[in-house]
């Protein structure tokens, strides 16, 4: 039986998985963005890199069969299944306290950058940096004139993606806390997601 883990809204979760294992990210309520990172288990200075992955994939958004590379150009994750509508983002940095301050937050706001640190901290680990994440379910697009827009996700309730590990890795997920822009839907309400270890 798959192991089920609730990814609580506004929080993160880190786990160590072995090469060949798969993890399914279920958009339980729909429209929830899940920031995703992966680090080589034996050396966290090697991590999934969107810059390197885009060149390897030859596209901006991953599709089923896309192989995501590390900053040393080694495969770390493969997208093996996607029932979410196939709209994901590889361009945007993880939200942080500075982003929310720019949006008008006057006090501390939970964010994916801190979720990454906290989740790794539960494993006794610390990131060497905050790489740009694979933003599962995030609907960002570049218009013909070059404008970057963020629109509500297309992922419906219960839709999912499945990722296969291509090396032993520490994988981290964050249920994005964004509630000041329509990143997580027009209601701007972060929601739980589910992680299934297959």
Buried (B, 14 or more C-beta within 10 A) or exposed (E): EEEEBEBEBBBBBBBEBEEEBBBBBBBBBBBBBBBBBBBBBEEBEBBBBBEBBBEBBEEBBBEEEBBBBBBEEBBBBBBBBBBBBBBBBBBBBBBBBEBBEEEEBEEEBBBBBBBBBBBBEEEEBEBEEBBBBBBBBBBBBEEEEEEEEBBBBBBEEEBBBBBBBBBBBBBBBBBBBBBBEBBBBEEEEBBBBBBBBB
